[in-house]
Amino acid sequence: VAGYCLIEETIKYIEKLHHRVEELKTNREQLLVTKSCLDDVNVCVEIFTEVTASSCFPSML
């Protein structure tokens, strides 16, 4: 169940990110913040892990 949940959450997270990038295209300053996050993949993975962990394993937090 957890594995399936992670896949579901991953898809949702990617959709959210895509939507966010579309929004950010109108704001150059925020876009630069997003770019720095994308450049530092570790930071993005940390954020992503937090988001999915809280959704899939709320009892662990």
N, CA, C and O atoms as a MOPAC input file, in Angstrom:
PM7 MOZYME 1SCF
protein

 N      0.84400 1    -1.20500 1     0.00000 1
 C      0.00000 1     0.00000 1     0.00000 1
 C      0.87700 1     1.25300 1     0.00000 1
 O      0.61700 1     2.20200 1    -0.73900 1
 N      1.91600 1     1.24500 1     0.83300 1
 C      2.78600 1     2.42400 1     0.93400 1
 C      3.44700 1     2.74400 1    -0.40200 1
 O      3.52600 1     3.90600 1    -0.79800 1
 N      3.92300 1     1.70700 1    -1.09700 1
 C      4.56700 1     1.91500 1    -2.39300 1
 C      3.62200 1     2.54400 1    -3.39000 1
 O      3.98600 1     3.47200 1    -4.11100 1
 N      2.40100 1     2.03100 1    -3.42600 1
 C      1.38900 1     2.57800 1    -4.33400 1
 C      1.08100 1     4.02100 1    -3.96800 1
 O      0.94500 1     4.88100 1    -4.83800 1
 N      0.97200 1     4.27300 1    -2.67500 1
 C      0.70800 1     5.63200 1    -2.20100 1
 C      1.81900 1     6.57100 1    -2.64100 1
 O      1.55100 1     7.68700 1    -3.08600 1
 N      3.07700 1     6.12400 1    -2.51800 1
 C      4.20000 1     6.96700 1    -2.92500 1
 C      4.12200 1     7.30600 1    -4.40400 1
 O      4.41000 1     8.43500 1    -4.80000 1
 N      3.73300 1     6.33000 1    -5.22500 1
 C      3.60000 1     6.58900 1    -6.66500 1
 C      2.50900 1     7.62800 1    -6.89900 1
 O      2.70100 1     8.57500 1    -7.66100 1
 N      1.36600 1     7.44800 1    -6.24400 1
 C      0.26000 1     8.40100 1    -6.36500 1
 C      0.70500 1     9.79900 1    -5.94100 1
 O      0.43900 1    10.78000 1    -6.63600 1
 N      1.37900 1     9.88300 1    -4.80200 1
 C      1.83400 1    11.17200 1    -4.28400 1
 C      2.88300 1    11.79400 1    -5.20000 1
 O      2.91600 1    13.01200 1    -5.37600 1
 N      3.73600 1    10.96100 1    -5.78100 1
 C      4.75500 1    11.45500 1    -6.71200 1
 C      4.08700 1    12.12000 1    -7.90100 1
 O      4.47900 1    13.21400 1    -8.30900 1
 N      3.07700 1    11.45900 1    -8.46000 1
 C      2.34800 1    12.00700 1    -9.61300 1
 C      1.70700 1    13.33700 1    -9.23200 1
 O      1.81000 1    14.31800 1    -9.96800 1
 N      1.04400 1    13.36300 1    -8.07600 1
 C      0.39500 1    14.59200 1    -7.61300 1
 C      1.41600 1    15.71200 1    -7.44200 1
 O      1.18100 1    16.85700 1    -7.83100 1
 N      2.56400 1    15.35000 1    -6.84400 1
 C      3.61100 1    16.33900 1    -6.57500 1
 C      4.15800 1    16.92000 1    -7.87200 1
 O      4.36400 1    18.13000 1    -7.97600 1
 N      4.39600 1    16.05600 1    -8.86500 1
 C      4.91000 1    16.51400 1   -10.16200 1
 C      3.89400 1    17.43000 1   -10.83100 1
 O      4.26300 1    18.45100 1   -11.41100 1
 N      2.61000 1    17.06700 1   -10.75200 1
 C      1.55900 1    17.92100 1   -11.32300 1
 C      1.54900 1    19.28300 1   -10.64300 1
 O      1.41700 1    20.31600 1   -11.30000 1
 N      1.69100 1    19.27500 1    -9.31400 1
 C      1.73200 1    20.53600 1    -8.56500 1
 C      2.93300 1    21.36900 1    -8.98800 1
 O      2.81400 1    22.57600 1    -9.20100 1
 N      4.09300 1    20.72300 1    -9.11100 1
 C      5.31000 1    21.42300 1    -9.52100 1
 C      5.12800 1    22.04300 1   -10.89600 1
 O      5.50900 1    23.19100 1   -11.12500 1
 N      4.54300 1    21.27400 1   -11.81400 1
 C      4.34200 1    21.76700 1   -13.17900 1
 C      3.43600 1    22.99400 1   -13.15400 1
 O      3.70900 1    23.99700 1   -13.81400 1
 N      2.35900 1    22.89900 1   -12.38500 1
 C      1.42300 1    24.01500 1   -12.25500 1
 C      2.13400 1    25.23000 1   -11.66000 1
 O      1.92500 1    26.36300 1   -12.09600 1
 N      2.96700 1    24.97900 1   -10.66900 1
 C      3.70300 1    26.05200 1    -9.99500 1
 C      4.66900 1    26.73400 1   -10.97000 1
 O      4.78600 1    27.95900 1   -10.98200 1
 N      5.34800 1    25.94300 1   -11.77400 1
 C      6.28800 1    26.51000 1   -12.74700 1
 C      5.53700 1    27.40000 1   -13.73300 1
 O      6.02300 1    28.46700 1   -14.10700 1
 N      4.34500 1    26.95600 1   -14.15400 1
 C      3.52700 1    27.78100 1   -15.04800 1
 C      3.22200 1    29.12800 1   -14.38700 1
 O      3.32500 1    30.17900 1   -15.02100 1
 N      2.84400 1    29.08300 1   -13.10400 1
 C      2.55400 1    30.31200 1   -12.35400 1
 C      3.79400 1    31.19700 1   -12.26400 1
 O      3.71600 1    32.41400 1   -12.42800 1
 N      4.92400 1    30.57800 1   -12.00300 1
 C      6.15500 1    31.32800 1   -11.75500 1
 C      6.67800 1    32.02000 1   -13.00400 1
 O      7.45800 1    32.96800 1   -12.90600 1
 N      6.26100 1    31.56200 1   -14.16400 1
 C      6.73400 1    32.18300 1   -15.40100 1
 C      6.37500 1    33.66200 1   -15.44700 1
 O      7.01000 1    34.43900 1   -16.15900 1
 N      5.35600 1    34.04900 1   -14.68500 1
 C      4.94900 1    35.45400 1   -14.66500 1
 C      5.74100 1    36.25500 1   -13.63400 1
 O      5.63500 1    37.48000 1   -13.58800 1
 N      6.52300 1    35.57900 1   -12.81900 1
 C      7.26500 1    36.27700 1   -11.76800 1
 C      8.73000 1    35.86900 1   -11.81400 1
 O      9.11000 1    34.80600 1   -11.32400 1
 N      9.54100 1    36.72700 1   -12.40900 1
 C     10.94200 1    36.38700 1   -12.65800 1
 C     11.72600 1    36.09600 1   -11.37500 1
 O     12.54400 1    35.17700 1   -11.33800 1
 N     11.47700 1    36.86700 1   -10.34800 1
 C     12.22100 1    36.67600 1    -9.10200 1
 C     11.95900 1    35.29100 1    -8.52300 1
 O     12.89300 1    34.59000 1    -8.13400 1
 N     10.69900 1    34.90000 1    -8.46600 1
 C     10.35000 1    33.57400 1    -7.95300 1
 C     10.87800 1    32.48700 1    -8.87300 1
 O     11.26000 1    31.41000 1    -8.41500 1
 N     10.90000 1    32.76400 1   -10.15700 1
 C     11.41200 1    31.78700 1   -11.11300 1
 C     12.88300 1    31.49100 1   -10.82900 1
 O     13.32800 1    30.35000 1   -10.95000 1
 N     13.62900 1    32.52300 1   -10.45200 1
 C     15.04000 1    32.32400 1   -10.11800 1
 C     15.18400 1    31.44700 1    -8.87700 1
 O     16.10900 1    30.64100 1    -8.78700 1
 N     14.27000 1    31.60400 1    -7.92600 1
 C     14.28100 1    30.76200 1    -6.72800 1
 C     14.03700 1    29.31200 1    -7.13700 1
 O     14.72300 1    28.40300 1    -6.67000 1
 N     13.05800 1    29.10500 1    -8.00900 1
 C     12.75400 1    27.75800 1    -8.49400 1
 C     13.95300 1    27.17500 1    -9.21800 1
 O     14.28000 1    26.00000 1    -9.05000 1
 N     14.61200 1    28.00900 1   -10.03100 1
 C     15.77400 1    27.53500 1   -10.77900 1
 C     16.87800 1    27.09400 1    -9.82500 1
 O     17.52300 1    26.07100 1   -10.05300 1
 N     17.10000 1    27.85900 1    -8.76000 1
 C     18.14700 1    27.47600 1    -7.81400 1
 C     17.79200 1    26.17000 1    -7.11900 1
 O     18.67200 1    25.36800 1    -6.80700 1
 N     16.50200 1    25.95600 1    -6.87800 1
 C     16.05400 1    24.69200 1    -6.29700 1
 C     16.30400 1    23.56100 1    -7.27900 1
 O     16.76500 1    22.48900 1    -6.88800 1
 N     16.00300 1    23.79000 1    -8.54800 1
 C     16.21400 1    22.75900 1    -9.56500 1
 C     17.70100 1    22.47400 1    -9.74200 1
 O     18.09800 1    21.33800 1   -10.00100 1
 N     18.52500 1    23.52400 1    -9.59800 1
 C     19.97500 1    23.33900 1    -9.69600 1
 C     20.48900 1    22.49100 1    -8.53400 1
 O     21.39700 1    21.67500 1    -8.69500 1
 N     19.88900 1    22.70200 1    -7.35900 1
 C     20.28800 1    21.92600 1    -6.18900 1
 C     19.24800 1    20.83300 1    -5.96400 1
 O     18.31800 1    20.98700 1    -5.17200 1
 N     19.42800 1    19.73700 1    -6.67300 1
 C     18.44300 1    18.65800 1    -6.66500 1
 C     18.22600 1    18.11400 1    -5.25700 1
 O     17.11400 1    17.71200 1    -4.91400 1
 N     19.26400 1    18.09900 1    -4.44800 1
 C     19.13400 1    17.57400 1    -3.08200 1
 C     18.06400 1    18.30900 1    -2.28300 1
 O     17.30400 1    17.69500 1    -1.53500 1
 N     18.01300 1    19.63100 1    -2.44700 1
 C     17.01300 1    20.42700 1    -1.74200 1
 C     15.62200 1    20.02100 1    -2.20100 1
 O     14.71800 1    19.84900 1    -1.38300 1
 N     15.45300 1    19.87000 1    -3.50300 1
 C     14.15100 1    19.47400 1    -4.03400 1
 C     13.74500 1    18.10100 1    -3.52600 1
 O     12.58600 1    17.88000 1    -3.17400 1
 N     14.69600 1    17.18200 1    -3.48900 1
 C     14.40700 1    15.83100 1    -3.01200 1
 C     13.99500 1    15.86800 1    -1.54100 1
 O     13.08400 1    15.15100 1    -1.12800 1
 N     14.66700 1    16.70400 1    -0.75900 1
 C     14.31400 1    16.84400 1     0.65600 1
 C     12.87800 1    17.33000 1     0.81500 1
 O     12.10200 1    16.76400 1     1.58400 1
 N     12.53600 1    18.38300 1     0.08200 1
 C     11.18300 1    18.94100 1     0.13500 1
 C     10.18400 1    17.87300 1    -0.30000 1
 O      9.16600 1    17.65400 1     0.35600 1
 N     10.49100 1    17.21100 1    -1.41900 1
 C      9.61400 1    16.18400 1    -1.96500 1
 C      9.40300 1    15.06000 1    -0.95900 1
 O      8.28000 1    14.59400 1    -0.76500 1
 N     10.49100 1    14.62600 1    -0.31900 1
 C     10.41400 1    13.53300 1     0.65200 1
 C      9.51800 1    13.92300 1     1.81900 1
 O      8.71200 1    13.12000 1     2.28800 1
 N      9.66200 1    15.15700 1     2.28400 1
 C      8.82300 1    15.64800 1     3.38100 1
 C      7.35700 1    15.62300 1     2.99000 1
 O      6.50900 1    15.16200 1     3.75400 1
 N      7.06300 1    16.12200 1     1.79300 1
 C      5.68100 1    16.19700 1     1.31400 1
 C      5.07600 1    14.80300 1     1.20600 1
 O      3.97400 1    14.56300 1     1.69800 1
 N      5.79900 1    13.87700 1     0.55700 1
 C      5.24700 1    12.53800 1     0.35400 1
 C      5.17800 1    11.76400 1     1.66300 1
 O      4.22700 1    11.01800 1     1.89300 1
 N      6.17700 1    11.93600 1     2.52100 1
 C      6.17300 1    11.21600 1     3.79500 1
 C      4.98300 1    11.63400 1     4.65000 1
 O      4.33800 1    10.79600 1     5.28100 1
 N      4.69500 1    12.93100 1     4.66900 1
 C      3.57700 1    13.39900 1     5.48400 1
 C      2.24600 1    12.92100 1     4.91100 1
 O      1.29000 1    12.71900 1     5.65900 1
 N      2.17200 1    12.73800 1     3.58900 1
 C      0.93800 1    12.27100 1     2.96600 1
 C      0.76400 1    10.76500 1     3.11200 1
 O     -0.34200 1    10.28300 1     3.35800 1
 N      1.86500 1    10.01800 1     2.95800 1
 C      1.78200 1     8.55800 1     2.94200 1
 C      1.95400 1     7.94200 1     4.32000 1
 O      1.35800 1     6.90900 1     4.62700 1
 N      2.76200 1     8.57300 1     5.13800 1
 C      3.07000 1     7.99300 1     6.44600 1
 C      2.87400 1     9.02000 1     7.55800 1
 O      3.82400 1     9.34400 1     8.27200 1
 N      1.64700 1     9.53800 1     7.71400 1
 C      1.43100 1    10.58400 1     8.72200 1
 C      1.79600 1    10.12500 1    10.13300 1
 O      2.18000 1    10.93800 1    10.97300 1
 N      1.67500 1     8.82100 1    10.39100 1
 C      1.97000 1     8.31000 1    11.73500 1
 C      3.45900 1     8.38600 1    12.06200 1
 O      3.84300 1     8.35900 1    13.23100 1
 N      4.29900 1     8.48000 1    11.02600 1
 C      5.74700 1     8.52400 1    11.24000 1
 C      6.21400 1     9.89800 1    11.69500 1
 O      7.30300 1    10.03000 1    12.25500 1
 N      5.40400 1    10.91800 1    11.46000 1
 C      5.84200 1    12.27800 1    11.79300 1
 C      5.46300 1    12.63700 1    13.23200 1
 O      5.75100 1    13.74400 1    13.68800 1

